[in-house]
Amino acid sequence: LLLIDSLNTCLPAVCRIDTLSIDHTFENIGTAARVRGTVFLSSSLFYLYPDATVVRSALFHEFGHMLYNALPPVARTEVGEIWEHLLRASLLYLFRDGEYSNNARFGGHPYDSPAELFASAFNLFHNSIDELDVRLRYVQDVHYATIRRLLEIVLLER
């Protein structure tokens, strides 16, 4: 709960999470979602990955969505342009949360939308920055500058 409280500090009061719900239904295995002030985590995350870092990753991803929704329109437009740039360059895979250690293997789908890219980036920039940095060493400078701007938006637009 301290983690949720600390993440809430970067959100406007109307966007904050006040409830963490553990979903025990079979049809939602491996999922995490948020609805208004509630984050839902599948109980399977605890059974399949008995490591607190997976739950932390899922929470950060969901908070990334909340933060994206609170961005000013100009920043959201810029994230959309970054998403298009990375899509054309076939680099969105770098932000698939599930490709990183200590993350649920099926986590993250940044290729779906700018919001998903932002949520995955928020998670990775906070929890897997060293591993992401190693992967970015092989990215061309023109793309690295775009990724650097995404980092700035994710970390500074609070």
DSSP file with accessible surface (Angstrom, degrees, kcal/mol):
  #  RESIDUE AA STRUCTURE BP1 BP2  ACC     N-H-->O    O-->H-N    N-H-->O    O-->H-N    TCO  KAPPA ALPHA  PHI   PSI    X-CA   Y-CA   Z-CA
    1    1 A L     >        0   0  157      0, 0.0     4,-2.4     0, 0.0     5,-0.2   0.000 360.0 360.0 360.0 -28.7    0.0    0.0    0.0
    2    2 A L  H  >  +     0   0  148      2,-0.2     4,-2.5     1,-0.2     5,-0.2   0.877 360.0  53.9 -64.7 -35.7    2.9    2.3    0.5
    3    3 A L  H  > S+     0   0   41      2,-0.2     4,-2.4     1,-0.2     5,-0.2   0.941 109.3  47.1 -62.8 -45.8    3.9    1.8   -3.1
    4    4 A I  H  > S+     0   0   11      1,-0.2     4,-2.4     2,-0.2    13,-0.2   0.933 112.0  50.7 -62.2 -43.7    0.4    2.8   -4.3
    5    5 A D  H  X S+     0   0   95     -4,-2.4     4,-0.9     1,-0.2    -1,-0.2   0.915 110.7  49.1 -61.0 -40.9    0.4    5.9   -2.0
    6    6 A S  H  < S+     0   0   64     -4,-2.5     3,-0.4     1,-0.2     4,-0.3   0.893 112.5  47.5 -68.2 -37.1    3.8    7.0   -3.4
    7    7 A L  H >< S+     0   0   10     -4,-2.4     3,-1.5     1,-0.2    -1,-0.2   0.852 103.6  62.8 -70.3 -33.6    2.6    6.6   -7.0
    8    8 A N  H >< S+     0   0   14     -4,-2.4     3,-1.9     1,-0.3    -1,-0.2   0.791  87.7  72.5 -60.4 -27.0   -0.6    8.5   -6.2
    9    9 A T  T 3< S+     0   0  109     -4,-0.9    -1,-0.3    -3,-0.4    -2,-0.2   0.752  92.9  54.5 -64.0 -22.1    1.5   11.6   -5.4
   10   10 A C  T <  S+     0   0   21     -3,-1.5    -1,-0.3    -4,-0.3    -2,-0.2   0.414 100.7  76.0 -91.3   4.9    2.3   12.1   -9.1
   11   11 A L  S <  S-     0   0    5     -3,-1.9     5,-0.1    -4,-0.2    56,-0.1  -0.852  89.8-102.6-114.5 149.9   -1.4   12.1  -10.0
   12   12 A P    >>  -     0   0   64      0, 0.0     3,-2.1     0, 0.0     4,-0.5  -0.331  43.1-107.2 -61.0 151.9   -4.1   14.7   -9.6
   13   13 A A  G >4 S+     0   0   75      1,-0.3     3,-1.0     2,-0.2    -2,-0.0   0.846 118.6  56.7 -54.2 -36.5   -6.4   13.9   -6.7
   14   14 A V  G 34 S+     0   0  141      1,-0.2    -1,-0.3     3,-0.0    -3,-0.0   0.663 108.3  48.5 -72.4 -13.9   -9.3   12.9   -9.0
   15   15 A C  G <4 S+     0   0   31     -3,-2.1    -1,-0.2    -7,-0.1    -2,-0.2   0.434  84.8 121.3-102.7  -2.4   -7.1   10.3  -10.8
   16   16 A R    <<  -     0   0  107     -3,-1.0     2,-0.5    -4,-0.5   -11,-0.1  -0.221  63.6-117.5 -71.7 154.3   -5.7    8.5   -7.7
   17   17 A I        +     0   0    6    -13,-0.2    21,-0.2     1,-0.1    20,-0.1  -0.768  34.7 166.8 -89.1 128.9   -6.0    4.9   -6.9
   18   18 A D        +     0   0  128     19,-2.6     2,-0.4    -2,-0.5    20,-0.2   0.495  61.7  48.0-117.6  -7.9   -7.9    4.1   -3.7
   19   19 A T  E     -a   38   0A  65     18,-2.0    20,-2.4     2,-0.0     2,-0.5  -0.995  53.9-163.9-139.8 134.5   -8.5    0.4   -4.0
   20   20 A L  E     -a   39   0A  63     -2,-0.4     2,-0.4    18,-0.2    20,-0.2  -0.978  20.2-169.8-112.0 121.0   -6.4   -2.6   -5.0
   21   21 A S  E     -a   40   0A  40     18,-3.1    20,-2.7    -2,-0.5     2,-0.6  -0.942  16.1-144.8-116.9 132.5   -8.6   -5.6   -5.9
   22   22 A I  E     -a   41   0A  57     -2,-0.4     2,-0.6    18,-0.2    20,-0.2  -0.864  16.8-147.4 -97.1 119.6   -7.4   -9.1   -6.4
   23   23 A D  E     -a   42   0A  27     18,-2.9    20,-3.1    -2,-0.6    21,-0.4  -0.777  17.4-178.6 -91.4 120.6   -9.4  -10.9   -9.2
   24   24 A H        +     0   0  130     -2,-0.6     2,-0.2    18,-0.2    -1,-0.1   0.298  41.0 120.2-102.0   8.9   -9.8  -14.6   -8.6
   25   25 A T    >   -     0   0   53      1,-0.1     3,-0.6     3,-0.1    18,-0.1  -0.473  61.3-138.4 -77.6 146.0  -11.8  -15.4  -11.8
   26   26 A F  G >  S+     0   0  166      1,-0.2     3,-1.6    -2,-0.2    -1,-0.1   0.869  98.2  62.8 -70.5 -35.6  -10.2  -17.9  -14.2
   27   27 A E  G 3  S+     0   0  147      1,-0.3    -1,-0.2    -3,-0.0    -2,-0.0   0.710 102.2  51.8 -68.5 -15.7  -11.2  -15.9  -17.3
   28   28 A N  G X  S+     0   0   62     -3,-0.6     3,-1.8     3,-0.1    -1,-0.3   0.079  77.5 155.4-106.5  27.0   -9.0  -13.0  -16.3
   29   29 A I  T <   +     0   0   88     -3,-1.6     3,-0.1     1,-0.3    -3,-0.1  -0.228  69.3   6.7 -58.2 130.9   -5.8  -15.1  -15.7
   30   30 A G  T 3  S+     0   0   13      1,-0.2    -1,-0.3    77,-0.0     2,-0.3   0.611 101.4 128.0  76.7  14.7   -2.7  -13.0  -16.0
   31   31 A T    <   -     0   0   62     -3,-1.8    11,-2.6    -8,-0.1     2,-0.3  -0.676  37.2-172.0-107.4 158.6   -4.4   -9.7  -16.4
   32   32 A A  E     +B   41   0A  31     -2,-0.3     2,-0.3     9,-0.2     9,-0.2  -0.984  19.1 156.4-139.2 142.9   -4.1   -6.3  -14.7
   33   33 A A  E     -B   40   0A  45      7,-2.4     7,-3.5    -2,-0.3     2,-0.4  -0.971  28.1-136.5-157.3 167.0   -6.5   -3.4  -15.3
   34   34 A R  E     -B   39   0A  64     -2,-0.3     2,-0.4     5,-0.3     5,-0.2  -0.993   9.7-173.4-134.5 142.6   -7.8   -0.3  -13.7
   35   35 A V  E >   -B   38   0A  66      3,-2.5     3,-2.3    -2,-0.4    -2,-0.0  -0.969  65.6 -55.8-134.2 114.5  -11.3    1.1  -13.6
   36   36 A R  T 3  S-     0   0  212     -2,-0.4    -1,-0.0     1,-0.3     0, 0.0  -0.257 126.3  -7.0  49.6-119.0  -11.6    4.6  -12.1
   37   37 A G  T 3  S+     0   0   14    -20,-0.1   -19,-2.6    -3,-0.1   -18,-2.0   0.221 120.2  86.5 -91.2  15.9  -10.0    4.4   -8.6
   38   38 A T  E <   -aB  19  35A  30     -3,-2.3    -3,-2.5   -21,-0.2     2,-0.5  -0.953  56.5-158.5-122.5 134.5   -9.4    0.7   -8.6
   39   39 A V  E     -aB  20  34A   0    -20,-2.4   -18,-3.1    -2,-0.4     2,-0.5  -0.945  14.6-156.1-105.0 128.2   -6.6   -1.4   -9.9
   40   40 A F  E     -aB  21  33A  68     -7,-3.5    -7,-2.4    -2,-0.5     2,-0.4  -0.922   9.9-173.5-104.8 127.2   -7.5   -5.1  -10.5
   41   41 A L  E     -aB  22  32A   0    -20,-2.7   -18,-2.9    -2,-0.5    -9,-0.2  -0.981  27.2-119.0-119.1 133.8   -4.7   -7.7  -10.4
   42   42 A S  E >   -a   23   0A   2    -11,-2.6     3,-1.7    -2,-0.4     4,-0.5  -0.460  16.7-132.7 -67.1 137.4   -5.3  -11.3  -11.4
   43   43 A S  T >> S+     0   0   13    -20,-3.1     4,-1.3     1,-0.3     3,-1.3   0.787 102.8  74.5 -61.8 -22.4   -4.5  -13.6   -8.5
   44   44 A S  H 3> S+     0   0    9    -21,-0.4     4,-3.5     1,-0.3     5,-0.5   0.792  82.3  67.3 -63.2 -26.3   -2.6  -15.7  -11.0
   45   45 A L  H <> S+     0   0    4     -3,-1.7     4,-1.0     1,-0.2     6,-0.3   0.862 103.9  44.9 -60.4 -32.5    0.1  -13.0  -10.9
   46   46 A F  H <4 S+     0   0   85     -3,-1.3    -1,-0.2    -4,-0.5    -2,-0.2   0.829 119.0  41.1 -79.1 -32.9    0.8  -14.1   -7.4
   47   47 A Y  H  < S+     0   0  164     -4,-1.3    -2,-0.2     1,-0.1    -3,-0.2   0.902 120.0  40.3 -82.0 -44.1    0.7  -17.8   -8.1
   48   48 A L  H  < S+     0   0   92     -4,-3.5    -3,-0.2     1,-0.3    -2,-0.2   0.806 128.3  30.5 -74.9 -31.7    2.6  -17.9  -11.4
   49   49 A Y     <  -     0   0   30     -4,-1.0     2,-3.3    -5,-0.5    -1,-0.3  -0.742  66.3-172.3-130.8  81.9    5.2  -15.4  -10.3
   50   50 A P        +     0   0  121      0, 0.0     2,-0.4     0, 0.0    -4,-0.1  -0.226  56.4 104.7 -73.7  55.9    5.8  -15.6   -6.6
   51   51 A D    >>  -     0   0   67     -2,-3.3     3,-1.7    -6,-0.3     4,-0.9  -0.986  69.8-141.1-139.7 124.0    8.0  -12.5   -6.8
   52   52 A A  H 3> S+     0   0   80     -2,-0.4     4,-2.6     1,-0.3     5,-0.2   0.744  97.0  71.7 -60.2 -22.2    6.9   -9.1   -5.7
   53   53 A T  H 3> S+     0   0   49      1,-0.2     4,-2.4     2,-0.2    -1,-0.3   0.817  93.1  55.0 -67.3 -27.6    8.6   -7.4   -8.6
   54   54 A V  H <> S+     0   0    5     -3,-1.7     4,-2.4     2,-0.2    50,-0.3   0.934 110.2  45.0 -69.4 -43.7    5.9   -8.8  -11.0
   55   55 A V  H  X S+     0   0   22     -4,-0.9     4,-2.6     2,-0.2    -2,-0.2   0.931 113.0  52.0 -64.3 -40.9    3.1   -7.2   -9.0
   56   56 A R  H  X S+     0   0   98     -4,-2.6     4,-2.7     1,-0.2    -2,-0.2   0.929 109.0  50.4 -59.6 -44.1    5.2   -4.0   -8.8
   57   57 A S  H  X S+     0   0    9     -4,-2.4     4,-2.4    45,-0.3    -1,-0.2   0.926 110.5  48.7 -61.1 -45.6    5.6   -4.1  -12.6
   58   58 A A  H  X S+     0   0   16     -4,-2.4     4,-2.4     2,-0.2    -1,-0.2   0.915 112.0  49.3 -62.9 -41.6    1.8   -4.5  -13.1
   59   59 A L  H  X S+     0   0   10     -4,-2.6     4,-2.6     1,-0.2     5,-0.2   0.927 111.0  49.0 -64.4 -43.5    1.1   -1.7  -10.7
   60   60 A F  H  X S+     0   0    7     -4,-2.7     4,-2.2    -5,-0.2    -1,-0.2   0.907 110.1  52.0 -63.5 -40.4    3.5    0.7  -12.4
   61   61 A H  H  X S+     0   0   15     -4,-2.4     4,-1.4    -5,-0.2    -1,-0.2   0.946 111.8  45.9 -60.5 -47.2    2.1   -0.2  -15.8
   62   62 A E  H  X S+     0   0   15     -4,-2.4     4,-1.6     1,-0.2    -2,-0.2   0.892 111.6  51.3 -66.1 -38.1   -1.5    0.6  -14.6
   63   63 A F  H  X S+     0   0    1     -4,-2.6     4,-2.8     1,-0.2    -1,-0.2   0.854 102.4  62.0 -65.6 -32.0   -0.3    3.8  -13.0
   64   64 A G  H  X S+     0   0    0     -4,-2.2     4,-2.6     1,-0.2    -1,-0.2   0.898 102.1  51.3 -58.1 -38.6    1.3    4.7  -16.3
   65   65 A H  H  X S+     0   0   13     -4,-1.4     4,-2.3     2,-0.2    -1,-0.2   0.919 109.5  49.4 -63.3 -43.2   -2.1    4.6  -17.8
   66   66 A M  H  X S+     0   0   15     -4,-1.6     4,-1.0     2,-0.2    -2,-0.2   0.924 112.5  47.3 -62.4 -43.0   -3.4    7.0  -15.1
   67   67 A L  H >X S+     0   0    4     -4,-2.8     3,-0.6     1,-0.2     4,-0.5   0.906 109.4  53.9 -66.9 -39.6   -0.5    9.4  -15.6
   68   68 A Y  H >< S+     0   0   22     -4,-2.6     3,-1.4     1,-0.3    -1,-0.2   0.923 106.5  52.4 -59.3 -43.7   -1.0    9.3  -19.4
   69   69 A N  H 3< S+     0   0   74     -4,-2.3    -1,-0.3     1,-0.3    -2,-0.2   0.753 108.5  51.7 -64.9 -23.4   -4.6   10.2  -19.0
   70   70 A A  H << S+     0   0   38     -4,-1.0    -1,-0.3    -3,-0.6    -2,-0.2   0.480  85.6 114.2 -91.1  -3.5   -3.5   13.2  -16.9
   71   71 A L  S << S-     0   0   11     -3,-1.4    87,-0.1    -4,-0.5    -3,-0.0  -0.341  76.5-104.5 -65.9 148.3   -1.0   14.5  -19.4
   72   72 A P     >  -     0   0   61      0, 0.0     4,-2.2     0, 0.0     3,-0.5  -0.356  36.1-107.5 -64.9 153.2   -1.7   17.9  -21.1
   73   73 A P  H  > S+     0   0  100      0, 0.0     4,-2.4     0, 0.0     5,-0.2   0.852 118.6  56.4 -53.2 -37.7   -3.0   17.5  -24.7
   74   74 A V  H  > S+     0   0  118      1,-0.2     4,-2.1     2,-0.2     5,-0.1   0.920 108.7  46.3 -63.0 -42.8    0.4   18.7  -26.1
   75   75 A A  H  > S+     0   0    4     -3,-0.5     4,-2.5     2,-0.2    -1,-0.2   0.899 111.1  52.1 -67.9 -39.1    2.3   16.0  -24.3
   76   76 A R  H  X S+     0   0   93     -4,-2.2     4,-2.1     2,-0.2    -2,-0.2   0.905 109.2  50.8 -63.8 -39.2   -0.2   13.3  -25.4
   77   77 A T  H  X S+     0   0   85     -4,-2.4     4,-2.1    -5,-0.2    -2,-0.2   0.925 110.1  49.7 -62.7 -43.0    0.1   14.5  -29.0
   78   78 A E  H  X S+     0   0   51     -4,-2.1     4,-2.5     2,-0.2    -2,-0.2   0.903 108.1  52.5 -64.9 -38.9    3.9   14.2  -28.7
   79   79 A V  H  X S+     0   0    0     -4,-2.5     4,-2.9     1,-0.2    -1,-0.2   0.909 108.2  53.0 -62.3 -38.5    3.7   10.7  -27.2
   80   80 A G  H  X S+     0   0   13     -4,-2.1     4,-2.4     2,-0.2    -2,-0.2   0.911 109.0  48.3 -61.6 -40.6    1.5    9.8  -30.2
   81   81 A E  H  X S+     0   0  116     -4,-2.1     4,-2.3     2,-0.2    -2,-0.2   0.900 111.9  49.4 -67.5 -38.9    4.2   11.1  -32.6
   82   82 A I  H  X S+     0   0    9     -4,-2.5     4,-2.8     2,-0.2     5,-0.3   0.922 109.6  52.3 -64.1 -43.2    6.8    9.1  -30.7
   83   83 A W  H  X S+     0   0   41     -4,-2.9     4,-2.5     1,-0.2    -2,-0.2   0.934 110.4  47.8 -59.3 -45.0    4.7    6.0  -30.9
   84   84 A E  H  X S+     0   0  101     -4,-2.4     4,-2.6     2,-0.2    -1,-0.2   0.905 111.4  50.8 -63.2 -41.6    4.3    6.5  -34.7
   85   85 A H  H  X S+     0   0   41     -4,-2.3     4,-1.9     2,-0.2    -2,-0.2   0.944 113.8  43.7 -60.3 -48.3    8.1    7.0  -35.1
   86   86 A L  H  <>S+     0   0    0     -4,-2.8     5,-2.9     2,-0.2     6,-0.7   0.845 112.1  54.1 -70.1 -30.6    8.9    3.8  -33.1
   87   87 A L  H ><5S+     0   0   84     -4,-2.5     3,-1.4    -5,-0.3    -2,-0.2   0.953 110.1  46.1 -65.1 -48.4    6.2    1.9  -34.9
   88   88 A R  H 3<5S+     0   0  173     -4,-2.6    -2,-0.2     1,-0.3    -1,-0.2   0.849 114.2  48.9 -62.4 -34.3    7.7    2.9  -38.3
   89   89 A A  T 3<5S-     0   0   29     -4,-1.9    -1,-0.3    -5,-0.2    -2,-0.2   0.438 110.0-124.5 -85.4   1.3   11.2    2.0  -37.0
   90   90 A S  T < 5S+     0   0   93     -3,-1.4    -3,-0.2    -4,-0.3     3,-0.1   0.884  75.4 122.7  56.1  43.4    9.9   -1.4  -35.7
   91   91 A L    > < +     0   0   18     -5,-2.9     3,-1.6     1,-0.1     4,-0.3   0.368  31.6  98.5-115.8   4.6   11.2   -0.5  -32.2
   92   92 A L  G >  S+     0   0    9     -6,-0.7     3,-2.2     1,-0.3    -1,-0.1   0.807  70.6  74.1 -64.8 -24.2    8.1   -0.8  -30.1
   93   93 A Y  G >  S+     0   0  133      1,-0.3     3,-1.7     2,-0.2    -1,-0.3   0.790  81.4  71.8 -58.9 -25.6    9.2   -4.3  -29.0
   94   94 A L  G <  S+     0   0    1     -3,-1.6    -1,-0.3     1,-0.3    -2,-0.2   0.761  99.0  48.2 -60.0 -22.8   11.8   -2.6  -26.8
   95   95 A F  G <  S+     0   0    0     -3,-2.2     2,-1.0    -4,-0.3    -1,-0.3   0.223  74.2 122.4-107.1  14.9    8.9   -1.5  -24.5
   96   96 A R    X   -     0   0   49     -3,-1.7     3,-2.3     1,-0.2     4,-0.2  -0.674  53.1-153.4 -78.6 106.5    7.1   -4.9  -24.2
   97   97 A D  G >  S+     0   0    4     -2,-1.0     3,-1.9     1,-0.3    11,-0.2   0.828  87.8  63.9 -50.8 -39.6    7.2   -5.3  -20.4
   98   98 A G  G 3  S+     0   0   10      9,-2.8    -1,-0.3     1,-0.3     5,-0.2   0.623  89.9  67.7 -66.2 -12.1    7.1   -9.1  -20.6
   99   99 A E  G <  S+     0   0  100     -3,-2.3     2,-0.3     8,-0.2    -1,-0.3   0.480  89.2  82.4 -84.9  -1.8   10.4   -9.2  -22.4
  100  100 A Y  S X  S-     0   0    7     -3,-1.9     3,-0.9    -4,-0.2    28,-0.0  -0.759  88.9-101.4-106.4 149.7   12.2   -8.0  -19.3
  101  101 A S  T 3  S+     0   0   67     -2,-0.3     3,-0.1     1,-0.2    -1,-0.1  -0.272 106.2  27.5 -63.2 153.2   13.3  -10.0  -16.3
  102  102 A N  T 3  S+     0   0   91      1,-0.2     2,-0.3    -4,-0.1   -45,-0.3   0.776 101.7 105.4  62.2  28.7   11.1   -9.8  -13.2
  103  103 A N  S <  S-     0   0   11     -3,-0.9    -1,-0.2    -5,-0.2     2,-0.2  -0.959  84.9 -92.2-129.3 153.1    8.0   -9.0  -15.3
  104  104 A A    >   -     0   0   10     -2,-0.3     3,-2.2   -50,-0.3    -4,-0.2  -0.448  37.2-128.2 -62.3 133.6    5.1  -11.2  -16.2
  105  105 A R  T 3  S+     0   0  177      1,-0.3    -1,-0.1    -2,-0.2    -7,-0.1   0.766 107.5  46.0 -59.3 -26.8    6.0  -12.9  -19.5
  106  106 A F  T 3  S+     0   0   86     -9,-0.1    -1,-0.3   -76,-0.1     2,-0.2   0.298  89.9 122.2-100.0  11.8    2.7  -11.9  -21.1
  107  107 A G    <   +     0   0   19     -3,-2.2    -9,-2.8   -11,-0.1    -8,-0.2  -0.450  51.8  23.6 -80.9 146.1    2.9   -8.3  -19.9
  108  108 A G        -     0   0   10    -11,-0.2   -10,-0.1   -12,-0.2   -12,-0.1   0.516  39.5-166.0  83.8 137.0    2.8   -5.2  -22.1
  109  109 A H    >   +     0   0   65      7,-0.2     3,-1.9   -14,-0.1     4,-0.4  -0.438  18.9 163.4-150.4  67.0    1.5   -4.4  -25.5
  110  110 A P  G >   +     0   0    0      0, 0.0     3,-0.5     0, 0.0     7,-0.4   0.689  69.7  70.1 -65.9 -16.4    3.0   -1.1  -26.5
  111  111 A Y  G 3  S+     0   0  108      1,-0.2   -18,-0.1     5,-0.1   -19,-0.0   0.615  85.4  71.7 -76.1  -9.8    2.2   -1.7  -30.2
  112  112 A D  G <  S-     0   0  100     -3,-1.9    -1,-0.2     1,-0.2     3,-0.1   0.856 113.2 -30.9 -74.9 -36.0   -1.5   -1.2  -29.5
  113  113 A S    <>  -     0   0   36     -3,-0.5     4,-2.1    -4,-0.4    -1,-0.2  -0.981  59.3 -94.7-171.8 163.8   -1.5    2.5  -28.8
  114  114 A P  H  > S+     0   0   30      0, 0.0     4,-2.6     0, 0.0     5,-0.2   0.870 122.4  57.6 -58.9 -35.1    0.4    5.5  -27.6
  115  115 A A  H  > S+     0   0   21      1,-0.2     4,-2.4     2,-0.2     5,-0.2   0.900 106.7  47.6 -62.8 -40.3   -1.3    5.0  -24.2
  116  116 A E  H  > S+     0   0   30      2,-0.2     4,-2.4     1,-0.2     5,-0.2   0.887 110.9  51.4 -69.1 -38.1    0.1    1.4  -24.0
  117  117 A L  H  X S+     0   0    0     -4,-2.1     4,-2.9    -7,-0.4     5,-0.2   0.949 111.1  48.2 -60.5 -47.1    3.6    2.6  -25.0
  118  118 A F  H  X S+     0   0    0     -4,-2.6     4,-2.9     1,-0.2    -2,-0.2   0.928 111.9  48.8 -60.5 -45.5    3.5    5.3  -22.3
  119  119 A A  H  X S+     0   0    0     -4,-2.4     4,-2.0     2,-0.2   -55,-0.2   0.919 114.3  45.5 -63.1 -42.6    2.3    2.8  -19.6
  120  120 A S  H  X S+     0   0    0     -4,-2.4     4,-3.0     2,-0.2     5,-0.2   0.918 113.5  49.6 -66.5 -42.0    5.0    0.3  -20.5
  121  121 A A  H  X S+     0   0    0     -4,-2.9     4,-3.3    -5,-0.2     5,-0.3   0.913 107.8  54.2 -63.6 -40.9    7.7    3.0  -20.6
  122  122 A F  H  X S+     0   0    0     -4,-2.9     4,-1.1    -5,-0.2    -1,-0.2   0.935 112.8  44.0 -58.1 -45.0    6.6    4.3  -17.2
  123  123 A N  H  X S+     0   0    0     -4,-2.0     4,-2.4    -5,-0.2     3,-0.4   0.961 117.5  43.3 -63.4 -52.3    7.0    0.8  -15.8
  124  124 A L  H  X S+     0   0    0     -4,-3.0     4,-2.4     1,-0.2     8,-0.2   0.887 110.4  54.1 -67.3 -39.6   10.3    0.1  -17.5
  125  125 A F  H  < S+     0   0   13     -4,-3.3    -1,-0.2    -5,-0.2    -2,-0.2   0.791 118.6  37.3 -65.5 -24.6   11.9    3.5  -16.8
  126  126 A H  H  < S+     0   0   57     -4,-1.1    -2,-0.2    -3,-0.4    -1,-0.2   0.754 132.6  21.2 -94.5 -28.8   11.1    3.0  -13.1
  127  127 A N  H  < S+     0   0   50     -4,-2.4    -3,-0.2    -5,-0.1    -2,-0.2   0.605 131.7  27.2-118.9 -16.9   11.8   -0.8  -12.7
  128  128 A S     X  +     0   0   12     -4,-2.4     4,-2.8    -5,-0.4     5,-0.2  -0.036  69.1 132.3-138.5  33.8   14.1   -2.0  -15.5
  129  129 A I  H  > S+     0   0   71      1,-0.2     4,-2.7     2,-0.2     5,-0.2   0.878  75.5  50.6 -62.0 -37.8   16.1    1.0  -16.6
  130  130 A D  H  > S+     0   0  128      2,-0.2     4,-1.8     1,-0.2    -1,-0.2   0.933 113.4  44.9 -66.3 -43.7   19.5   -0.8  -16.5
  131  131 A E  H  > S+     0   0   54      2,-0.2     4,-1.6     1,-0.2    -2,-0.2   0.910 114.4  49.2 -67.0 -39.5   18.1   -3.7  -18.7
  132  132 A L  H  X S+     0   0    0     -4,-2.8     4,-2.2    -8,-0.2    -2,-0.2   0.930 107.1  56.1 -64.3 -41.4   16.5   -1.3  -21.1
  133  133 A D  H  X S+     0   0   63     -4,-2.7     4,-0.8    -5,-0.2    -1,-0.2   0.890 104.2  53.1 -59.3 -39.4   19.7    0.7  -21.3
  134  134 A V  H >< S+     0   0   66     -4,-1.8     3,-0.8     1,-0.2     4,-0.3   0.928 110.6  47.2 -62.1 -42.8   21.6   -2.4  -22.4
  135  135 A R  H >< S+     0   0   71     -4,-1.6     3,-1.2     1,-0.2    -1,-0.2   0.843 105.9  59.1 -68.4 -32.1   19.0   -3.0  -25.2
  136  136 A L  H >< S+     0   0   12     -4,-2.2     3,-1.8     1,-0.2    -1,-0.2   0.682  84.3  80.5 -73.6 -13.9   19.1    0.7  -26.3
  137  137 A R  T << S+     0   0  167     -4,-0.8    -1,-0.2    -3,-0.8    -2,-0.2   0.742  92.8  50.8 -62.2 -21.5   22.9    0.4  -27.0
  138  138 A Y  T <  S+     0   0  201     -3,-1.2     2,-0.4    -4,-0.3    -1,-0.3   0.332  88.3 103.2 -99.8   6.2   22.0   -1.2  -30.3
  139  139 A V  S <  S-     0   0   16     -3,-1.8     5,-0.1     1,-0.1    -3,-0.0  -0.722  79.4-108.2 -92.3 137.4   19.5    1.5  -31.4
  140  140 A Q    >>  -     0   0  133     -2,-0.4     4,-2.4     1,-0.1     3,-1.0  -0.296  29.6-113.4 -61.6 149.8   20.6    4.0  -34.0
  141  141 A D  H 3> S+     0   0  139      1,-0.3     4,-2.3     2,-0.2     5,-0.2   0.840 114.2  59.9 -56.3 -38.8   21.1    7.6  -32.7
  142  142 A V  H 3> S+     0   0   90      1,-0.2     4,-0.8     2,-0.2    -1,-0.3   0.882 113.2  38.6 -60.8 -34.9   18.2    9.0  -34.6
  143  143 A H  H <> S+     0   0   34     -3,-1.0     4,-2.3     2,-0.2    -1,-0.2   0.832 109.4  61.1 -82.7 -33.0   15.9    6.6  -32.8
  144  144 A Y  H  X S+     0   0   75     -4,-2.4     4,-2.7     1,-0.2    -2,-0.2   0.896 100.6  55.0 -62.1 -38.2   17.7    6.9  -29.5
  145  145 A A  H  X S+     0   0   63     -4,-2.3     4,-1.9     1,-0.2    -1,-0.2   0.899 108.1  49.3 -61.8 -38.8   16.9   10.7  -29.4
  146  146 A T  H  X S+     0   0   27     -4,-0.8     4,-2.0     2,-0.2    -2,-0.2   0.922 111.8  47.8 -66.6 -42.8   13.2    9.9  -29.8
  147  147 A I  H  X S+     0   0    3     -4,-2.3     4,-2.4     1,-0.2    -2,-0.2   0.893 108.6  55.2 -65.7 -37.3   13.3    7.3  -27.0
  148  148 A R  H  X S+     0   0  120     -4,-2.7     4,-2.2     1,-0.2    -1,-0.2   0.905 106.5  51.0 -61.9 -39.4   15.2    9.9  -24.8
  149  149 A R  H  X S+     0   0   75     -4,-1.9     4,-2.4     2,-0.2    -1,-0.2   0.904 107.3  53.2 -66.3 -38.5   12.4   12.3  -25.4
  150  150 A L  H  X S+     0   0    0     -4,-2.0     4,-2.9     1,-0.2     5,-0.2   0.932 107.5  52.0 -60.0 -43.8    9.9    9.6  -24.3
  151  151 A L  H  X S+     0   0   25     -4,-2.4     4,-2.7     1,-0.2     5,-0.3   0.930 109.0  50.4 -57.2 -44.8   11.9    9.2  -21.1
  152  152 A E  H  X S+     0   0   78     -4,-2.2     4,-2.5     1,-0.2     5,-0.4   0.924 112.3  46.0 -61.9 -43.2   11.7   12.9  -20.5
  153  153 A I  H  X S+     0   0    0     -4,-2.4     4,-1.8     2,-0.2    -2,-0.2   0.943 114.4  47.7 -65.7 -45.2    8.0   13.0  -21.0
  154  154 A V  H  < S+     0   0    0     -4,-2.9    -2,-0.2     1,-0.2    -1,-0.2   0.908 122.6  33.3 -63.9 -40.8    7.4   10.0  -18.8
  155  155 A L  H  < S+     0   0   57     -4,-2.7    -1,-0.2    -5,-0.2    -2,-0.2   0.752 126.0  37.1 -90.9 -22.6    9.6   11.2  -15.9
  156  156 A L  H  < S+     0   0  129     -4,-2.5     2,-1.5    -5,-0.3    -3,-0.2   0.642  91.9  82.0-106.3 -17.8    9.1   15.0  -16.1
  157  157 A E     <        0   0   66     -4,-1.8    -1,-0.2    -5,-0.4    -4,-0.1  -0.243 360.0 360.0 -85.4  50.6    5.4   15.4  -17.0
  158  158 A R              0   0  138     -2,-1.5  -147,-0.1    -3,-0.2  -148,-0.1  -0.905 360.0 360.0-119.5 360.0    4.3   15.0  -13.4
